[in-house]
Amino acid sequence: MSQEELKRIRDRIDDIDRRLLELISARARCAQEVAEVKRRHGDNTTFYRPEREAQVLRRIQQQNPGPLDDEEMARLFREIMSACLAAEERQKIAYFGPAGSFTQMAALKHFGHSIDTLPLNAINEVFREVESKSCAYGVVPIENSTEGVVNHTLDSFLESSLKICGEVEIRIHQHLMSRCAELTQIERIYSHPQSLAQCREWLDTHLPHAERINASNNAEAARRAAEEPGAAAIAGEAAAELYGLDILAHNVEDNPNNTTRFLVIGHQEVPPSGDDKTSLLVSAQNRPGALYHILSPFADNNVSLTRIESRPSHCVNWEYVFFLDLQGHVSEPGIQKALASLEETADLVRVLGSYPRAVL
């Protein structure tokens, strides 16, 4: 390729960049106008619209002509929307875990980087910060495709009136990181128990003699690996960057499709987006057929259940509450009929929230 050909292409890129700059600035001005209209009408609480963002991202993916893939295109537009929302009102988001954790990655994937984040040491602390309105929203883990549900999150809903406003799915890639130069120098490995479990086969094969030590979270594991000779950690790439560790082995998880689902919690009820989920909390007396009476209204009304979990009620020994995920929005007639029927037999029916299904 000649220098003249390169120059023509680069000139085209410069022209495209100029037009992109004009269009992004125009979009940001529209966002500011939206904020002004809302304030004039006394609406200072709903700058962030989860259903609207989900609709935009789905449309972008449907219309994406390539060559960038759908996930990359969604990431770019999510950052544009994040910056435009910050022009209306910058959001403060609480999340479980320190900087470098997968929950922080989930918060940034969902809200973009134009936010203020608050790391917290416990899931119930995230709920408290959002309940007190010190933070607009919180992000907490709910389940992993390999290791199952996060009970602390379910238990927090028993005592909170917060709503689920969204969900995020993160493909979990675990990396072995250390300041050691070789695997043979590693004497002990720090990580969260779930991460150690997700990498058990790889560790048995490559580091069978290294001691495995539980850490409260993977960022803490990386910090300890950075401070101790002969130590390594299993964590995400962000933790390696944060603590200056070298990644000695990439993607050491046993299941390449290992995914963790996170919930976005807040105060608002989210309107339908066109592709939604609904989460419920249901309790019933411990009697024969109790679970059947909980589930049958959904089958009778053609409502699809995607998950059911039980937890102790914390009120009476051997009584349980059930957490259910449904396909669809609570405003849909079939779900409304199912809930009306369920309320006739259950002791408690509480809608934890209807929210857009996770976008890539």
Secondary structure as UniProt FT lines:
FT   HELIX           3..40
FT   TURN            41..42
FT   HELIX           50..63
FT   HELIX           70..88
FT   STRAND          92..96
FT   TURN            99..100
FT   HELIX           102..111
FT   STRAND          116..120
FT   HELIX           123..131
FT   TURN            132..133
FT   STRAND          137..144
FT   TURN            145..147
FT   STRAND          148..149
FT   HELIX           151..158
FT   STRAND          163..171
FT   STRAND          175..178
FT   HELIX           183..185
FT   STRAND          188..191
FT   HELIX           193..198
FT   HELIX           200..206
FT   TURN            208..209
FT   STRAND          211..214
FT   HELIX           218..227
FT   TURN            229..230
FT   STRAND          231..235
FT   HELIX           237..243
FT   STRAND          246..249
FT   TURN            256..257
FT   STRAND          259..266
FT   STRAND          276..283
FT   TURN            288..289
FT   HELIX           290..300
FT   TURN            301..302
FT   STRAND          305..312
FT   TURN            317..318
FT   STRAND          320..327
FT   TURN            330..331
FT   HELIX           333..343
FT   TURN            344..345
FT   STRAND          348..356
//
